[in-house]
Amino acid sequence: MEEYDRIAYKKAKCKVREIKGFYYNLLCYCIVIPTLIYVNLTWSPHFHWFWFSTVGWGTGLIFHGMGAFGYIPFLGRDWEERKLKELMDKDNTNYKTE
């Protein structure tokens, strides 16, 4: 049981790091994008180039959040667990045949 707890702790710690990274990314987005909008509208209001960074970074932020919180619609909720089990079973099979 202790081994299971250690593995669960490592997995939870990794998940917390992913979520922390997402929140840091979100905070930076909320600071940098308004700054870019201000700079753009102040010095070159005739061309709104801030949209490129807003949409590009925003798209990356969405995917980062989906990954951090485990929402990947095309893989399903238990995909990671199934894949881990599949790889572990395959590894055990290869180990037994050698």
N, C-alpha and C positions, 0 to 999 in steps of 0.2 A: 504494500500500500504506500510505503514511503516513496518508492520510485514513481508511482503515479502522481503523487502530490508534487514531487520535484518537477516532473514534466509539465503538469498543469500550471505550476507557478511560472516556469519559463515561458510557456505559451501566453499566459496572461500578461507577463511583463513585456513581451514582444508586442502584444496588442495595444497595451497602454502607450508604448513608444510610438506606434503608428498613429494612434489618436492624438497624442501630443504633437507630433509632427504636422498633422492636419491642422490643428488649432493654431500652431505657429504660422503655418502657411496662410491660413485665413486672416490672422491678425496682420501679417505683412501686406496682404491684398487690401485689407480695409484701410491701411495707412498709405500705401504707395499709389493706388489707383486714384483716390481723390487728389493727391498731390500732382499726379500726371495730368489730371483733368484741369486743375488750376493753372499749371504751367502752360498747357496747350491753349486754353482759352485766353490767357493773359498775353502770351507772346505770338501766337499764330492762330487767331480765331477763325481765319478763313478756311483752314483745313483741320478737320477733327481727327487727328491721328491717334488720339487716346483710345479710340474704339478697338484698334488692333490689339493693344496690350490688355484691354479690359476683357475682350472676348477670348483671346488666346489663354491668358492666365486663368480666367474664369472657367474655361473648359477643363484645363488641367486640374483646377481646384475641385471641380465636380468629380472627376475621376479619382482624385486623391481621397476625397471623402467617401466615395463608394467603396474604395479599397480598404480604407481605415475602419469603416463601420461594417464591413462584410456584406455590402449590398452589391452583388454582381448578378443581374437578372438572367443572363444567358448561361450561367453555370449552376445556379441553384444554391440554396442555403447550405446544404451538406456536401457540396462538391469537394471541398478541401479534405474533409474527413474520409470520404470515399476514396479519393486519390491517395491519401496517406496509407490507408488500409491496403489498397491495391499494390502500391509500391513495396510495402512491408511484406505482403504475402509473396510477391514476386521475388524479393530478396531472400526470404526464407526458403523458397523453392530452389533458387539457384544455389544457396548455401548447402542444402541437403543433397543436391545432385553432385556436388564437387567432391 
